[in-house]
Amino acid sequence: MSRLVSMTEMLNKAKEGKYAVGQFNINNLEWTQAVLTAAQENNSPIILGVSEGAAKYMGGTKVVSAMVNALLETMDITVPVALHLDHGSSFETCKDAIDAGFSSVMIDGSHDPIDDNITLSKKVVDYAHARGASVEAEVGTVGGEEDGVIGGVQYADLEECKRMVTEAGVDALAAALGSVHGTYDGEPKLGFDEMLAISEATNAPLVLHGGSGIPEHQVKRAIEYGHAKINVNTELQQQFTKAVRELLDTDKKVYDPRKVLKPGVQAIVETTKATMDMFGSTGQA
């Protein structure tokens, strides 16, 4: 029996408690072990994000789900864990993830007209909720590029956000308000006035994409203004690569992949724990 849970309860609890649950994207076995270790040591709920590209890289959604569920058992993970499809591009990809055992999905219809976005999101919601899974949808467009997902910044419209929550019944709302995937050129400029208005109008847990590189004072304000979920990917990749590169630069004889990856894995653990501290989720499991 799966130990995975949906995002719904953990995000509602986070919104009420004024902290955010981190979505940390995973890329392989070691990555998953690292972020789960961080969550257990910090006694923090966690969302494991899996993009369509990462799922394919790891062998498909069934392989990812089986790996995560096995690790939850063998590592004796007791904190709440959601396995979440990040930026699902269609109903079919979301259905595939749910059928494979994912406990949550994001349907990203943000590039379509709002009526089409709502219709698609509601179709996913109906399928997911009948199977105990949660759904995140996006209104507006998060900028930048991440794992092949490309977009220019387009702010979310307040009325469209209200419609998405009431008509589609999504569990979490990614309202695009100036954040971007990947690295930032200078300090991010988030739309905090719009953020507060959307939070108050929808009362839905908000999701901040592109969480890597946003200064702590902006992160804290985003949480205060209704964000209960913040996505982190780029920073973990950067810290992992930095640590592995340093080892390879200093030890020309190392070749055992377990030894090569070890400093990178430790960097993921440390970065994830520090991020959870910043989000306020440490000790909230």
C-alpha positions in Angstrom: 0.0 0.0 0.0 1.4 3.4 -1.0 2.5 5.8 1.7 2.1 8.8 -0.6 -0.5 11.5 0.2 -2.1 14.1 -2.0 -1.0 17.8 -1.6 -4.4 19.0 -0.5 -4.2 18.6 3.3 -0.5 19.6 3.5 -1.1 22.8 1.5 -4.2 23.8 3.3 -2.3 23.3 6.6 0.6 25.3 5.3 -1.6 28.2 4.1 -3.2 28.3 7.6 0.1 28.1 9.3 1.8 30.7 7.1 4.6 28.5 5.8 5.3 26.8 2.5 5.9 23.2 1.5 8.7 22.8 -0.9 8.4 21.0 -4.2 11.9 19.6 -4.9 12.2 18.1 -8.4 13.9 14.7 -8.6 16.0 13.3 -11.4 17.3 9.9 -10.3 17.6 7.5 -7.3 20.2 9.4 -5.5 18.3 12.7 -5.9 15.2 11.2 -4.4 17.2 9.6 -1.5 18.7 13.0 -0.8 15.5 15.1 -0.6 13.7 12.4 1.4 16.6 12.3 3.8 16.4 16.1 4.2 12.6 16.0 4.8 12.9 13.2 7.4 15.7 14.9 9.3 13.9 18.3 9.2 10.5 16.7 10.1 9.1 18.5 7.1 6.4 17.6 4.6 7.7 17.4 1.1 6.5 17.3 -2.5 8.6 15.4 -5.0 8.2 17.1 -8.4 8.7 15.1 -11.6 8.6 16.8 -15.0 7.5 14.8 -18.0 11.1 14.9 -19.2 12.5 13.7 -15.9 9.9 10.9 -15.8 11.0 9.8 -19.3 14.6 10.0 -18.3 14.0 7.7 -15.3 12.1 5.1 -17.3 8.5 6.3 -17.1 6.0 7.2 -14.5 5.6 3.5 -13.3 9.3 3.3 -12.6 9.3 6.6 -10.7 6.3 5.7 -8.6 7.7 2.2 -7.8 11.1 3.7 -6.9 9.6 6.4 -4.6 7.2 4.0 -2.9 10.1 1.5 -2.3 12.3 4.3 -0.8 9.5 5.5 1.5 9.4 2.0 2.9 13.1 1.1 3.0 14.1 4.5 4.4 11.2 4.4 6.8 10.0 7.9 5.8 7.3 9.1 8.2 6.7 12.7 7.0 4.0 13.4 4.5 5.2 12.9 0.9 3.4 13.8 -2.3 4.5 12.6 -5.7 3.6 15.3 -8.2 3.7 15.5 -12.0 5.1 19.0 -12.8 3.8 20.8 -15.8 1.6 18.0 -17.2 1.0 19.0 -20.8 -2.3 17.1 -21.4 -5.1 15.1 -19.8 -3.4 11.9 -21.1 -0.1 12.6 -19.3 -1.9 13.5 -16.1 -4.0 10.3 -16.3 -0.9 8.3 -17.0 0.8 9.7 -13.8 -2.3 9.1 -11.7 -2.7 5.6 -13.0 1.0 4.9 -12.2 0.5 5.9 -8.6 1.3 9.6 -8.5 -0.7 11.3 -5.7 -0.8 14.7 -7.4 -0.6 16.3 -10.8 -0.2 19.8 -12.4 -2.1 20.4 -15.6 -0.6 23.3 -17.4 -3.1 24.7 -19.9 -1.8 28.2 -19.3 -0.8 28.7 -23.0 -4.4 28.1 -24.1 -7.4 30.6 -23.8 -8.8 30.6 -20.3 -12.0 28.8 -21.2 -10.0 25.9 -22.7 -7.6 26.0 -19.7 -10.5 25.7 -17.3 -12.3 22.9 -19.3 -9.0 20.9 -19.4 -8.2 21.5 -15.8 -11.7 20.4 -14.7 -11.4 17.2 -16.7 -8.2 16.4 -14.9 -9.7 17.4 -11.5 -12.7 15.0 -12.0 -10.4 12.1 -12.9 -7.8 12.9 -10.1 -10.3 13.5 -7.3 -12.1 10.3 -8.0 -8.8 8.5 -7.3 -7.7 10.6 -4.3 -5.1 12.7 -6.1 -4.8 16.5 -6.0 -4.5 18.9 -8.9 -2.6 22.2 -9.5 -3.4 24.4 -12.5 -1.7 27.5 -13.8 -3.1 30.9 -14.9 -0.9 33.3 -16.7 2.6 32.2 -17.8 5.7 31.6 -15.7 8.7 32.8 -17.7 12.0 31.2 -18.5 12.9 27.6 -19.4 13.0 24.4 -17.4 13.3 21.0 -18.8 12.0 22.0 -22.2 9.1 24.1 -20.8 9.5 27.6 -22.2 7.5 30.7 -21.6 7.5 34.5 -21.4 6.1 36.1 -18.3 2.4 36.9 -18.5 0.7 38.0 -15.3 -2.3 36.1 -14.1 -5.6 37.8 -14.3 -7.6 38.1 -11.1 -11.0 37.2 -12.6 -9.5 34.2 -14.5 -7.9 32.9 -11.3 -11.3 33.1 -9.5 -12.9 31.2 -12.4 -10.2 28.5 -12.3 -10.7 27.8 -8.6 -14.5 27.9 -8.6 -15.2 26.3 -12.0 -12.4 23.7 -12.2 -12.2 23.0 -8.5 -8.4 22.8 -8.4 -6.6 22.2 -5.1 -3.7 24.7 -5.7 -3.3 27.6 -8.1 -0.1 28.6 -9.8 -0.8 32.3 -10.5 2.0 33.6 -12.6 3.2 36.9 -11.1 6.7 37.5 -12.3 8.7 34.5 -11.3 10.7 32.5 -13.9 12.1 29.0 -14.4 15.9 28.7 -14.4 18.2 31.5 -13.4 17.2 35.2 -12.8 18.9 38.2 -14.5 19.1 40.5 -11.5 16.6 40.4 -8.6 13.2 39.1 -9.4 10.3 41.5 -9.5 7.2 39.8 -8.2 3.7 41.3 -8.3 2.9 41.4 -4.6 -0.2 43.6 -4.9 -1.7 41.2 -7.5 -0.6 38.3 -5.4 -2.5 39.4 -2.3 -5.6 40.3 -4.3 -5.6 36.8 -5.9 -5.1 35.1 -2.6 -7.9 36.9 -0.9 -10.3 36.5 -3.8 -9.7 32.7 -4.4 -8.7 31.6 -0.9 -6.8 28.8 -2.6 -3.2 27.7 -1.7 -1.0 29.6 -4.2 2.1 28.0 -5.9 5.3 29.9 -6.7 7.2 28.4 -9.6 10.8 29.3 -10.2 11.6 29.5 -6.4 15.4 29.1 -6.9 17.2 32.4 -6.7 14.3 34.5 -5.2 15.7 36.5 -2.2 14.6 35.4 1.2 12.7 38.6 2.0 10.6 38.1 -1.2 10.0 34.4 -0.3 8.8 35.4 3.1 6.4 38.0 1.7 5.1 35.6 -0.9 4.3 33.1 1.9 2.6 35.8 3.9 0.5 36.6 0.8 -0.9 33.1 0.4 1.8 30.9 -1.2 1.7 27.5 0.4 3.9 25.7 -2.2 7.2 26.8 -3.7 9.0 24.9 -6.4 12.7 24.4 -6.3 14.8 22.7 -9.0 17.6 24.9 -10.5 19.3 25.5 -7.2 19.6 21.8 -6.4 21.0 21.2 -9.9 23.5 23.9 -9.5 24.7 22.8 -6.0 24.9 19.2 -7.1 27.0 19.9 -10.1 29.2 22.3 -8.2 30.1 19.6 -5.6 30.6 16.9 -8.2 32.8 19.2 -10.3 35.0 20.1 -7.4 35.6 16.4 -6.6 36.5 15.6 -10.2 38.8 18.6 -10.4 40.7 17.6 -7.3 40.7 13.8 -7.6 41.7 12.7 -11.1 41.7 9.0 -10.2 38.2 8.6 -8.8 35.9 6.6 -11.1 33.4 4.8 -8.8 30.1 6.5 -9.6 29.0 6.1 -6.0 32.0 8.1 -4.9 31.6 10.6 -7.7 28.0 11.3 -6.8 28.4 11.4 -3.1 29.4 15.0 -2.6 26.6 16.1 -4.9 24.0 14.1 -3.0 25.2 15.7 0.3 24.9 19.1 -1.3 21.3 18.3 -2.2 20.6 17.3 1.4 22.1 20.4 2.8 20.5 22.8 0.3 17.1 21.1 0.7 17.2 21.4 4.5 18.2 25.1 4.4 15.4 25.8 1.9 12.9 24.1 4.2 14.1 26.2 7.0 13.6 29.3 4.9 10.1 28.2 3.9 9.1 27.5 7.5 8.2 23.9 6.9 10.8 22.4 9.2 9.1 20.7 12.1 5.6 20.9 10.5 5.2 17.2 9.6 
